[in-house]
């Protein structure tokens, strides 16, 4: 009987990549349009969190795929088309790769950003209030701080010469801001892109980092919540991704069942992780 191997799940599909991008951008525009039409503060607050989730799907999920050259068949497309997914969240694929690959190659060491990240969040404090650290602190502003710190880390490594990485970010946003300004819709850009990006997107990123690695047996935790994975392009299959980073996002659910059906660290969302960590703290 044939037994599947990791190589069986390694492929690239440009159509799936463009469909994923199209889905996220359409969702963002439709949510923003609905909120503007309803013109209600409560609908707006729900909308910015929904937009932030799709920003996370683009700026973390798909940028991450491009970083590993999983998004498109042609490697050069992963960087050349970054104006569709990386530049809108103030990143380039090159700087994300430089920041991210040490996390794979030197996981848990001084070269990995994760331990420092957890320390900044307060997860290593012996008498921490888990509810405050995981939920209240990111929402009340710590996620915003982390967003700007992450942006600074990316921006300071950029090459500011013409046509280099930072020039692309500047040119992209110059065109976008100028277009909204000339059309008289600069307020819409602020309310429906920048506020979700700085506040909500940063919170989702913070929660994702905690979920993926904090206090695990194997080093990496998988989130098997089907709804979250559908919305974020299977970012929850992180344990498998660390084992085989060249498997594309759309093959992760299938390959997870075959390659690591008995992985030790499993959850079904952040609240599940909170319950797991709370039980562990109560025993210690």
FIFI-555689 format. One record per residue (C-alpha): x, y, z; residue number from 1. Coordinates in steps of 0.1 Angstrom, whole numbers, plus 2048, in hexadecimal, padded with zeros to 3 digits. Example, Ala and Ser with C-alpha at 12.3 -4.5 7.8 and 13.67 -1.06 7.14 Angstrom:
REM FIFI-555689
<r><px>87B</px><py>7D3</py><pz>84E</pz><n>1</n></r>
<r><px>889</px><py>7F5</py><pz>847</pz><n>2</n></r>
This chain:
REM FIFI-555689
<r><px>800</px><py>800</py><pz>800</pz><n>1</n></r>
<r><px>80E</px><py>822</py><pz>7F6</pz><n>2</n></r>
<r><px>816</px><py>839</py><pz>813</pz><n>3</n></r>
<r><px>815</px><py>85E</py><pz>80C</pz><n>4</n></r>
<r><px>836</px><py>872</py><pz>810</pz><n>5</n></r>
<r><px>83B</px><py>897</py><pz>816</pz><n>6</n></r>
<r><px>845</px><py>89C</py><pz>7F1</pz><n>7</n></r>
<r><px>822</px><py>890</py><pz>7E7</pz><n>8</n></r>
<r><px>814</px><py>8B0</py><pz>7F5</pz><n>9</n></r>
<r><px>82D</px><py>8C9</py><pz>7E7</pz><n>10</n></r>
<r><px>81F</px><py>8DC</py><pz>7C9</pz><n>11</n></r>
<r><px>817</px><py>900</py><pz>7BE</pz><n>12</n></r>
<r><px>7F7</px><py>90D</py><pz>7B0</pz><n>13</n></r>
<r><px>7F4</px><py>930</py><pz>7A2</pz><n>14</n></r>
<r><px>7CF</px><py>92F</py><pz>79F</pz><n>15</n></r>
<r><px>7CA</px><py>926</py><pz>7C3</pz><n>16</n></r>
<r><px>7E1</px><py>942</py><pz>7CD</pz><n>17</n></r>
<r><px>7CE</px><py>95C</py><pz>7B9</pz><n>18</n></r>
<r><px>7AC</px><py>94F</py><pz>7C5</pz><n>19</n></r>
<r><px>7B9</px><py>951</py><pz>7E9</pz><n>20</n></r>
<r><px>7C4</px><py>975</py><pz>7E4</pz><n>21</n></r>
<r><px>7A4</px><py>97E</py><pz>7D2</pz><n>22</n></r>
<r><px>78E</px><py>970</py><pz>7EE</pz><n>23</n></r>
<r><px>7A0</px><py>984</py><pz>809</pz><n>24</n></r>
<r><px>79F</px><py>9A5</py><pz>7F6</pz><n>25</n></r>
<r><px>77B</px><py>9A1</py><pz>7EC</pz><n>26</n></r>
<r><px>772</px><py>999</py><pz>810</pz><n>27</n></r>
<r><px>784</px><py>9B8</py><pz>81D</pz><n>28</n></r>
<r><px>773</px><py>9CF</py><pz>803</pz><n>29</n></r>
<r><px>750</px><py>9C0</py><pz>809</pz><n>30</n></r>
<r><px>753</px><py>9C2</py><pz>82F</pz><n>31</n></r>
<r><px>75E</px><py>9E7</py><pz>82C</pz><n>32</n></r>
<r><px>742</px><py>9EF</py><pz>814</pz><n>33</n></r>
<r><px>728</px><py>9DF</py><pz>82B</pz><n>34</n></r>
<r><px>735</px><py>9F2</py><pz>849</pz><n>35</n></r>
<r><px>734</px><py>A13</py><pz>836</pz><n>36</n></r>
<r><px>711</px><py>A0B</py><pz>82A</pz><n>37</n></r>
<r><px>704</px><py>A03</py><pz>84D</pz><n>38</n></r>
<r><px>717</px><py>A20</py><pz>85D</pz><n>39</n></r>
<r><px>715</px><py>A12</py><pz>880</pz><n>40</n></r>
<r><px>731</px><py>A12</py><pz>89A</pz><n>41</n></r>
<r><px>72A</px><py>9EF</py><pz>8A6</pz><n>42</n></r>
<r><px>72A</px><py>9E2</py><pz>882</pz><n>43</n></r>
<r><px>74A</px><py>9F5</py><pz>87D</pz><n>44</n></r>
<r><px>75C</px><py>9E5</py><pz>89A</pz><n>45</n></r>
<r><px>751</px><py>9C2</py><pz>88E</pz><n>46</n></r>
<r><px>75D</px><py>9CB</py><pz>86B</pz><n>47</n></r>
<r><px>780</px><py>9D6</py><pz>875</pz><n>48</n></r>
<r><px>785</px><py>9B5</py><pz>887</pz><n>49</n></r>
<r><px>778</px><py>9A2</py><pz>869</pz><n>50</n></r>
<r><px>78F</px><py>9B7</py><pz>852</pz><n>51</n></r>
<r><px>7AC</px><py>9B1</py><pz>869</pz><n>52</n></r>
<r><px>7A7</px><py>98C</py><pz>866</pz><n>53</n></r>
<r><px>7A9</px><py>98D</py><pz>840</pz><n>54</n></r>
<r><px>7C7</px><py>9A4</py><pz>843</pz><n>55</n></r>
<r><px>7D7</px><py>989</py><pz>858</pz><n>56</n></r>
<r><px>7CE</px><py>96F</py><pz>83D</pz><n>57</n></r>
<r><px>7DF</px><py>985</py><pz>823</pz><n>58</n></r>
<r><px>7FC</px><py>994</py><pz>837</pz><n>59</n></r>
<r><px>805</px><py>976</py><pz>84C</pz><n>60</n></r>
<r><px>7F6</px><py>957</py><pz>83A</pz><n>61</n></r>
<r><px>7FE</px><py>95F</py><pz>816</pz><n>62</n></r>
<r><px>81E</px><py>974</py><pz>81C</pz><n>63</n></r>
<r><px>82A</px><py>956</py><pz>830</pz><n>64</n></r>
<r><px>823</px><py>93F</py><pz>813</pz><n>65</n></r>
<r><px>835</px><py>957</py><pz>7FB</pz><n>66</n></r>
<r><px>853</px><py>957</py><pz>813</pz><n>67</n></r>
<r><px>857</px><py>931</py><pz>80F</pz><n>68</n></r>
<r><px>850</px><py>934</py><pz>7E9</pz><n>69</n></r>
<r><px>830</px><py>921</py><pz>7EE</pz><n>70</n></r>
<r><px>818</px><py>93A</py><pz>7DF</pz><n>71</n></r>
<r><px>821</px><py>939</py><pz>7BA</pz><n>72</n></r>
<r><px>832</px><py>921</py><pz>7A3</pz><n>73</n></r>
<r><px>84C</px><py>93A</py><pz>798</pz><n>74</n></r>
<r><px>861</px><py>944</py><pz>7B5</pz><n>75</n></r>
<r><px>866</px><py>967</py><pz>7A8</pz><n>76</n></r>
<r><px>840</px><py>96D</py><pz>7A9</pz><n>77</n></r>
<r><px>841</px><py>969</py><pz>7CF</pz><n>78</n></r>
<r><px>854</px><py>989</py><pz>7D2</pz><n>79</n></r>
<r><px>849</px><py>99C</py><pz>7B2</pz><n>80</n></r>
<r><px>824</px><py>999</py><pz>7BB</pz><n>81</n></r>
<r><px>829</px><py>9A4</py><pz>7DF</pz><n>82</n></r>
<r><px>816</px><py>9C4</py><pz>7D9</pz><n>83</n></r>
<r><px>7F7</px><py>9AD</py><pz>7DB</pz><n>84</n></r>
<r><px>7FE</px><py>9A0</py><pz>7FE</pz><n>85</n></r>
<r><px>81E</px><py>9AD</py><pz>80F</pz><n>86</n></r>
<r><px>821</px><py>9D2</py><pz>807</pz><n>87</n></r>
<r><px>7FD</px><py>9D9</py><pz>814</pz><n>88</n></r>
<r><px>808</px><py>9CE</py><pz>837</pz><n>89</n></r>
<r><px>829</px><py>9E1</py><pz>835</pz><n>90</n></r>
<r><px>83F</px><py>9C3</py><pz>82E</pz><n>91</n></r>
<r><px>853</px><py>9B4</py><pz>812</pz><n>92</n></r>
<r><px>858</px><py>98F</py><pz>80C</pz><n>93</n></r>
<r><px>87D</px><py>994</py><pz>80E</pz><n>94</n></r>
<r><px>87D</px><py>9A4</py><pz>831</pz><n>95</n></r>
<r><px>862</px><py>98C</py><pz>83D</pz><n>96</n></r>
<r><px>878</px><py>96F</py><pz>832</pz><n>97</n></r>
<r><px>897</px><py>97D</py><pz>843</pz><n>98</n></r>
<r><px>882</px><py>981</py><pz>863</pz><n>99</n></r>
<r><px>870</px><py>95F</py><pz>861</pz><n>100</n></r>
<r><px>889</px><py>945</py><pz>855</pz><n>101</n></r>
<r><px>89F</px><py>947</py><pz>875</pz><n>102</n></r>
<r><px>87F</px><py>93C</py><pz>887</pz><n>103</n></r>
<r><px>880</px><py>91C</py><pz>873</pz><n>104</n></r>
<r><px>8A6</px><py>917</py><pz>873</pz><n>105</n></r>
<r><px>8AD</px><py>921</py><pz>897</pz><n>106</n></r>
<r><px>88C</px><py>91A</py><pz>8A8</pz><n>107</n></r>
<r><px>88C</px><py>923</py><pz>8CC</pz><n>108</n></r>
<r><px>8AF</px><py>932</py><pz>8CC</pz><n>109</n></r>
<r><px>8BB</px><py>955</py><pz>8D0</pz><n>110</n></r>
<r><px>8B8</px><py>95A</py><pz>8AA</pz><n>111</n></r>
<r><px>893</px><py>952</py><pz>8AC</pz><n>112</n></r>
<r><px>87C</px><py>96F</py><pz>8B4</pz><n>113</n></r>
<r><px>862</px><py>95A</py><pz>8C6</pz><n>114</n></r>
<r><px>872</px><py>958</py><pz>8E9</pz><n>115</n></r>
<r><px>877</px><py>97E</py><pz>8EA</pz><n>116</n></r>
<r><px>853</px><py>983</py><pz>8DD</pz><n>117</n></r>
<r><px>845</px><py>96E</py><pz>8F9</pz><n>118</n></r>
<r><px>85A</px><py>980</py><pz>913</pz><n>119</n></r>
<r><px>84D</px><py>9A2</py><pz>906</pz><n>120</n></r>
<r><px>829</px><py>995</py><pz>908</pz><n>121</n></r>
<r><px>82F</px><py>98A</py><pz>92C</pz><n>122</n></r>
<r><px>829</px><py>965</py><pz>927</pz><n>123</n></r>
<r><px>849</px><py>95C</py><pz>93B</pz><n>124</n></r>
<r><px>83F</px><py>96E</py><pz>95A</pz><n>125</n></r>
<r><px>838</px><py>955</py><pz>977</pz><n>126</n></r>
<r><px>819</px><py>967</py><pz>984</pz><n>127</n></r>
<r><px>80A</px><py>972</py><pz>963</pz><n>128</n></r>
<r><px>7E5</px><py>977</py><pz>95F</pz><n>129</n></r>
<r><px>7DF</px><py>961</py><pz>940</pz><n>130</n></r>
<r><px>7BE</px><py>971</py><pz>937</pz><n>131</n></r>
<r><px>7CE</px><py>994</py><pz>937</pz><n>132</n></r>
<r><px>7ED</px><py>989</py><pz>924</pz><n>133</n></r>
<r><px>7DB</px><py>976</py><pz>909</pz><n>134</n></r>
<r><px>7BD</px><py>98C</py><pz>903</pz><n>135</n></r>
<r><px>7BB</px><py>9AD</py><pz>914</pz><n>136</n></r>
<r><px>7DF</px><py>9B8</py><pz>90F</pz><n>137</n></r>
<r><px>7E0</px><py>9B3</py><pz>8E9</pz><n>138</n></r>
<r><px>7BE</px><py>9C4</py><pz>8E4</pz><n>139</n></r>
<r><px>7C6</px><py>9E1</py><pz>8FB</pz><n>140</n></r>
<r><px>7E4</px><py>9EB</py><pz>8E7</pz><n>141</n></r>
<r><px>801</px><py>9D3</py><pz>8EA</pz><n>142</n></r>
<r><px>7F9</px><py>9C4</py><pz>8C8</pz><n>143</n></r>
<r><px>7FC</px><py>9E7</py><pz>8BA</pz><n>144</n></r>
<r><px>81E</px><py>9EB</py><pz>8CA</pz><n>145</n></r>
<r><px>829</px><py>9CA</py><pz>8BB</pz><n>146</n></r>
<r><px>81D</px><py>9D4</py><pz>899</pz><n>147</n></r>
<r><px>832</px><py>9F3</py><pz>899</pz><n>148</n></r>
<r><px>850</px><py>9E1</py><pz>8A7</pz><n>149</n></r>
<r><px>84C</px><py>9C6</py><pz>88C</pz><n>150</n></r>
<r><px>849</px><py>9E2</py><pz>872</pz><n>151</n></r>
<r><px>868</px><py>9F2</py><pz>87F</pz><n>152</n></r>
<r><px>87C</px><py>9D2</py><pz>87D</pz><n>153</n></r>
<r><px>872</px><py>9CD</py><pz>859</pz><n>154</n></r>
<r><px>876</px><py>9F2</py><pz>84F</pz><n>155</n></r>
<r><px>899</px><py>9F6</py><pz>85E</pz><n>156</n></r>
<r><px>8A6</px><py>9DA</py><pz>849</pz><n>157</n></r>
<r><px>898</px><py>9E7</py><pz>829</pz><n>158</n></r>
<r><px>8AD</px><py>9F5</py><pz>80D</pz><n>159</n></r>
<r><px>8A2</px><py>A19</py><pz>806</pz><n>160</n></r>
<r><px>8B2</px><py>A1C</py><pz>7E4</pz><n>161</n></r>
<r><px>89A</px><py>A20</py><pz>7C7</pz><n>162</n></r>
<r><px>888</px><py>A00</py><pz>7BC</pz><n>163</n></r>
<r><px>895</px><py>9EE</py><pz>7DB</pz><n>164</n></r>
<r><px>87E</px><py>9DF</py><pz>7F5</pz><n>165</n></r>
<r><px>875</px><py>9FD</py><pz>80A</pz><n>166</n></r>
<r><px>871</px><py>A12</py><pz>7EB</pz><n>167</n></r>
<r><px>856</px><py>9FA</py><pz>7E0</pz><n>168</n></r>
<r><px>843</px><py>9FE</py><pz>801</pz><n>169</n></r>
<r><px>846</px><py>A24</py><pz>7FF</pz><n>170</n></r>
<r><px>83B</px><py>A25</py><pz>7DA</pz><n>171</n></r>
<r><px>81E</px><py>A0D</py><pz>7E1</pz><n>172</n></r>
<r><px>810</px><py>A21</py><pz>7FE</pz><n>173</n></r>
<r><px>817</px><py>A42</py><pz>7ED</pz><n>174</n></r>
<r><px>801</px><py>A37</py><pz>7D0</pz><n>175</n></r>
<r><px>7E6</px><py>A29</py><pz>7E7</pz><n>176</n></r>
<r><px>7E4</px><py>A47</py><pz>7FE</pz><n>177</n></r>
<r><px>7E5</px><py>A60</py><pz>7E2</pz><n>178</n></r>
<r><px>7C9</px><py>A4D</py><pz>7D0</pz><n>179</n></r>
<r><px>7B3</px><py>A4D</py><pz>7EF</pz><n>180</n></r>
<r><px>7BB</px><py>A72</py><pz>7F6</pz><n>181</n></r>
<r><px>7B3</px><py>A7E</py><pz>7D2</pz><n>182</n></r>
<r><px>793</px><py>A6A</py><pz>7D2</pz><n>183</n></r>
<r><px>789</px><py>A79</py><pz>7F4</pz><n>184</n></r>
<r><px>788</px><py>A57</py><pz>806</pz><n>185</n></r>
<r><px>7A7</px><py>A5A</py><pz>81C</pz><n>186</n></r>
<r><px>791</px><py>A54</py><pz>83B</pz><n>187</n></r>
<r><px>785</px><py>A33</py><pz>82D</pz><n>188</n></r>
<r><px>7A9</px><py>A27</py><pz>829</pz><n>189</n></r>
<r><px>7B0</px><py>A31</py><pz>84D</pz><n>190</n></r>
<r><px>791</px><py>A21</py><pz>85C</pz><n>191</n></r>
<r><px>790</px><py>A01</py><pz>847</pz><n>192</n></r>
<r><px>7B5</px><py>9FA</py><pz>841</pz><n>193</n></r>
<r><px>7CC</px><py>A0A</py><pz>85A</pz><n>194</n></r>
<r><px>7B7</px><py>A06</py><pz>87A</pz><n>195</n></r>
<r><px>7B0</px><py>9E0</py><pz>873</pz><n>196</n></r>
<r><px>7D5</px><py>9DC</py><pz>869</pz><n>197</n></r>
<r><px>7E4</px><py>9EC</py><pz>887</pz><n>198</n></r>
<r><px>7CB</px><py>9E0</py><pz>8A1</pz><n>199</n></r>
<r><px>7BA</px><py>9C0</py><pz>896</pz><n>200</n></r>
<r><px>7D4</px><py>9B1</py><pz>87F</pz><n>201</n></r>
<r><px>7EE</px><py>9B6</py><pz>899</pz><n>202</n></r>
<r><px>7D9</px><py>9A4</py><pz>8B3</pz><n>203</n></r>
<r><px>7D3</px><py>986</py><pz>89C</pz><n>204</n></r>
<r><px>7F8</px><py>985</py><pz>896</pz><n>205</n></r>
<r><px>7FF</px><py>986</py><pz>8BB</pz><n>206</n></r>
<r><px>7E6</px><py>96A</py><pz>8C3</pz><n>207</n></r>
<r><px>7F4</px><py>955</py><pz>8A6</pz><n>208</n></r>
<r><px>818</px><py>957</py><pz>8B4</pz><n>209</n></r>
<r><px>80C</px><py>94C</py><pz>8D7</pz><n>210</n></r>
<r><px>7F6</px><py>930</py><pz>8C9</pz><n>211</n></r>
<r><px>811</px><py>922</py><pz>8B3</pz><n>212</n></r>
<r><px>82D</px><py>91B</py><pz>8CC</pz><n>213</n></r>
<r><px>827</px><py>925</py><pz>8F0</pz><n>214</n></r>
<r><px>82A</px><py>90A</py><pz>90A</pz><n>215</n></r>
<r><px>829</px><py>8EC</py><pz>8F2</pz><n>216</n></r>
<r><px>837</px><py>8C9</py><pz>8F4</pz><n>217</n></r>
<r><px>843</px><py>8C6</py><pz>8D0</pz><n>218</n></r>
<r><px>84C</px><py>8EB</py><pz>8CD</pz><n>219</n></r>
<r><px>82F</px><py>8F3</py><pz>8B5</pz><n>220</n></r>
<r><px>80A</px><py>8F2</py><pz>8B9</pz><n>221</n></r>
<r><px>7F0</px><py>8EC</py><pz>89E</pz><n>222</n></r>
<r><px>7CE</px><py>8FE</py><pz>89C</pz><n>223</n></r>
<r><px>7B5</px><py>8E6</py><pz>88C</pz><n>224</n></r>
<r><px>798</px><py>8FE</py><pz>88D</pz><n>225</n></r>
<r><px>78A</px><py>8FA</py><pz>86A</pz><n>226</n></r>
<r><px>779</px><py>91D</py><pz>869</pz><n>227</n></r>
<r><px>799</px><py>92F</py><pz>873</pz><n>228</n></r>
<r><px>7AE</px><py>91A</py><pz>85B</pz><n>229</n></r>
<r><px>795</px><py>921</py><pz>83F</pz><n>230</n></r>
<r><px>797</px><py>947</py><pz>845</pz><n>231</n></r>
<r><px>7BD</px><py>949</py><pz>84A</pz><n>232</n></r>
<r><px>7C9</px><py>930</py><pz>82F</pz><n>233</n></r>
<r><px>7D1</px><py>914</py><pz>847</pz><n>234</n></r>
<r><px>7E9</px><py>927</py><pz>85D</pz><n>235</n></r>
<r><px>7DF</px><py>910</py><pz>879</pz><n>236</n></r>
<r><px>7F2</px><py>8F3</py><pz>86C</pz><n>237</n></r>
<r><px>812</px><py>900</py><pz>87A</pz><n>238</n></r>
<r><px>821</px><py>8E0</py><pz>888</pz><n>239</n></r>
<r><px>820</px><py>8D1</py><pz>865</pz><n>240</n></r>
<r><px>82E</px><py>8F1</py><pz>856</pz><n>241</n></r>
<r><px>84C</px><py>8EF</py><pz>86C</pz><n>242</n></r>
<r><px>853</px><py>8CC</py><pz>861</pz><n>243</n></r>
<r><px>84D</px><py>8D1</py><pz>83C</pz><n>244</n></r>
<r><px>84D</px><py>8F7</py><pz>834</pz><n>245</n></r>
<r><px>84A</px><py>8F1</py><pz>80E</pz><n>246</n></r>
<r><px>827</px><py>8E2</py><pz>810</pz><n>247</n></r>
<r><px>80F</px><py>8FD</py><pz>804</pz><n>248</n></r>
<r><px>7F3</px><py>90A</py><pz>819</pz><n>249</n></r>
<r><px>7D7</px><py>8F8</py><pz>806</pz><n>250</n></r>
<r><px>7E8</px><py>8D6</py><pz>80B</pz><n>251</n></r>
<r><px>7ED</px><py>8D9</py><pz>830</pz><n>252</n></r>
<r><px>7CC</px><py>8CA</py><pz>83D</pz><n>253</n></r>
<r><px>7D0</px><py>8AC</py><pz>827</pz><n>254</n></r>
<r><px>7F5</px><py>8A7</py><pz>82F</pz><n>255</n></r>
<r><px>7EF</px><py>8AC</py><pz>854</pz><n>256</n></r>
<r><px>7D8</px><py>88E</py><pz>855</pz><n>257</n></r>
<r><px>7F2</px><py>878</py><pz>844</pz><n>258</n></r>
<r><px>813</px><py>885</py><pz>851</pz><n>259</n></r>
<r><px>80C</px><py>88F</py><pz>875</pz><n>260</n></r>
<r><px>7EA</px><py>881</py><pz>881</pz><n>261</n></r>
<r><px>7F6</px><py>87D</py><pz>8A5</pz><n>262</n></r>
<r><px>808</px><py>89D</py><pz>8AB</pz><n>263</n></r>
<r><px>809</px><py>8A5</py><pz>8D0</pz><n>264</n></r>
<r><px>800</px><py>8CA</py><pz>8D0</pz><n>265</n></r>
<r><px>7DD</px><py>8D0</py><pz>8C3</pz><n>266</n></r>
<r><px>7C3</px><py>8EB</py><pz>8C9</pz><n>267</n></r>
<r><px>7A4</px><py>8F9</py><pz>8B9</pz><n>268</n></r>
<r><px>7AA</px><py>91E</py><pz>8BE</pz><n>269</n></r>
<r><px>7B8</px><py>938</py><pz>8D6</pz><n>270</n></r>
<r><px>79D</px><py>932</py><pz>8F1</pz><n>271</n></r>
<r><px>7A6</px><py>90D</py><pz>8F0</pz><n>272</n></r>
<r><px>7CB</px><py>916</py><pz>8F5</pz><n>273</n></r>
<r><px>7C0</px><py>92D</py><pz>912</pz><n>274</n></r>
<r><px>7AF</px><py>90F</py><pz>923</pz><n>275</n></r>
<r><px>7CD</px><py>8F9</py><pz>91D</pz><n>276</n></r>
<r><px>7E5</px><py>912</py><pz>92C</pz><n>277</n></r>
<r><px>7CD</px><py>91A</py><pz>949</pz><n>278</n></r>
<r><px>7CC</px><py>8F5</py><pz>953</pz><n>279</n></r>
<r><px>7F2</px><py>8F3</py><pz>950</pz><n>280</n></r>
<r><px>7F6</px><py>912</py><pz>967</pz><n>281</n></r>
<r><px>7DE</px><py>904</py><pz>980</pz><n>282</n></r>
<r><px>7F2</px><py>8E4</py><pz>983</pz><n>283</n></r>
<r><px>813</px><py>8F6</py><pz>988</pz><n>284</n></r>
